[in-house]
């Protein structure tokens, strides 16, 4: 652990308490000047830290920039994820995959401000150049030995996102089966789950789950197809009431709870409640074949239930299913 991490953890553990710089330096084993330099760095990164002459330092408020140390500290179970942050990467899924292959018994969370090669389902490009975007990927060992249950992690992740955002927004987020989140009639987030095979000493593959979220900003630099569909959760600017670190912690706590109780599939209830297009006639593709039907819900395996023109209910699942987002937009 670096000196910066040690100083920050001391401040976090005693938030709103004044800590002597000399005492902090002695406990860590560095000079008082080294502690003072770390305090300056933390203040520059957005932490509100009061310097009280003759007494020391007091942490008043968290930074609103992503900080892995803060996230790990705030987690209900801090041992569940090793968190890293990068201002820009090619793809958070690629980095999480690498971490999972290198350390198959350690869950990882990779966060980035931008992606140069973000991707969605079916090889599509995921727009990752928003002024306030959040791109993160989980690399995990699934809590199941059944390969058939692994795809349901996409729904689990969506449910955790839906609930984590509830305290911050006026209207509820909704989900377009299987992996897109909508807010006020626009697509604001996407989820991509990928299996990772060849983990050392493990038969069941790992899972990498990428989440791209449009927090705030404009799409003026994006292509017309993206502008027609995409939206943001907070408009053009992030409100002061939203702290990205606290949101990530809320999300991870929901995720951990749902994963620990995977057999009960409690997350399906919130997913069903927020499902877009219920009882709506929609069109979709299975491979190259175009079909129409009416959405009637999802089953306990997370498959979409569609009523066809013969009034037969069929369950849809698999990567080959595609729904155009445009038919779910508010006109």
Rosetta blueprint (number, residue, H / E / L):
1 X L
2 X L
3 X H
4 X H
5 X H
6 X H
7 X H
8 X H
9 X H
10 X H
11 X H
12 X H
13 X H
14 X L
15 X L
16 X L
17 X L
18 X L
19 X E
20 X L
21 X H
22 X H
23 X H
24 X H
25 X H
26 X H
27 X H
28 X H
29 X L
30 X L
31 X L
32 X H
33 X H
34 X H
35 X H
36 X H
37 X H
38 X H
39 X H
40 X H
41 X H
42 X H
43 X H
44 X H
45 X L
46 X L
47 X L
48 X E
49 X E
50 X E
51 X E
52 X E
53 X L
54 X L
55 X L
56 X E
57 X E
58 X E
59 X E
60 X E
61 X E
62 X L
63 X L
64 X L
65 X L
66 X L
67 X L
68 X H
69 X H
70 X H
71 X H
72 X H
73 X H
74 X H
75 X L
76 X L
77 X L
78 X L
79 X L
80 X L
81 X L
82 X E
83 X E
84 X E
85 X E
86 X E
87 X E
88 X E
89 X E
90 X L
91 X L
92 X H
93 X H
94 X H
95 X H
96 X H
97 X H
98 X H
99 X H
100 X H
101 X H
102 X H
103 X L
104 X L
105 X L
106 X L
107 X L
108 X E
109 X E
110 X E
111 X E
112 X E
113 X E
114 X E
115 X E
116 X L
117 X L
118 X L
119 X E
120 X L
121 X H
122 X H
123 X H
124 X L
125 X E
126 X L
127 X L
128 X L
129 X L
130 X L
131 X L
132 X E
133 X E
134 X E
135 X E
136 X E
137 X E
138 X E
139 X E
140 X E
141 X E
142 X L
143 X L
144 X L
145 X L
146 X L
147 X H
148 X H
149 X H
150 X H
151 X H
152 X H
153 X H
154 X H
155 X H
156 X H
157 X H
158 X H
159 X H
160 X H
161 X H
162 X H
163 X H
164 X H
165 X H
166 X H
167 X H
168 X H
169 X L
170 X L
171 X L
172 X L
173 X L
174 X E
175 X E
176 X E
177 X L
178 X L
179 X L
180 X E
181 X E
182 X E
183 X E
184 X L
185 X L
186 X E
187 X E
188 X E
189 X E
190 X E
191 X E
192 X E
193 X E
194 X E
195 X E
196 X E
197 X L
198 X L
199 X L
200 X L
201 X L
202 X L
203 X L
204 X L
205 X L
206 X E
207 X E
208 X E
209 X E
210 X E
211 X E
212 X E
213 X E
214 X E
215 X E
216 X E
217 X L
218 X L
219 X L
220 X L
221 X L
222 X L
223 X L
224 X H
225 X H
226 X H
227 X H
228 X H
229 X H
230 X E
231 X L
232 X L
233 X L
234 X L
235 X L
236 X L
237 X L
238 X L
239 X L
240 X L
241 X L
242 X L
243 X L
244 X H
245 X H
246 X H
247 X H
248 X H
249 X H
250 X H
251 X H
252 X H
253 X H
254 X H
255 X H
256 X H
257 X H
258 X H
259 X H
260 X H
261 X L
262 X H
263 X H
264 X H
265 X L
266 X L
267 X H
268 X H
269 X H
270 X H
271 X H
272 X H
273 X H
274 X L
275 X E
276 X L
277 X L
278 X L
279 X L
280 X L
281 X E
282 X E
283 X E
284 X E
285 X E
286 X E
287 X L
288 X L
289 X E
290 X E
291 X E
292 X E
293 X E
294 X E
295 X E
296 X E
297 X E
298 X E
299 X L
300 X L
301 X L
302 X L
303 X L
304 X E
305 X E
306 X E
307 X E
308 X L
309 X L
310 X L
311 X L
312 X L
313 X E
314 X E
315 X E
316 X E
317 X L
318 X L
319 X L
320 X L
321 X E
322 X E
323 X L
324 X L
325 X H
326 X H
327 X H
328 X H
329 X L
330 X L
331 X L
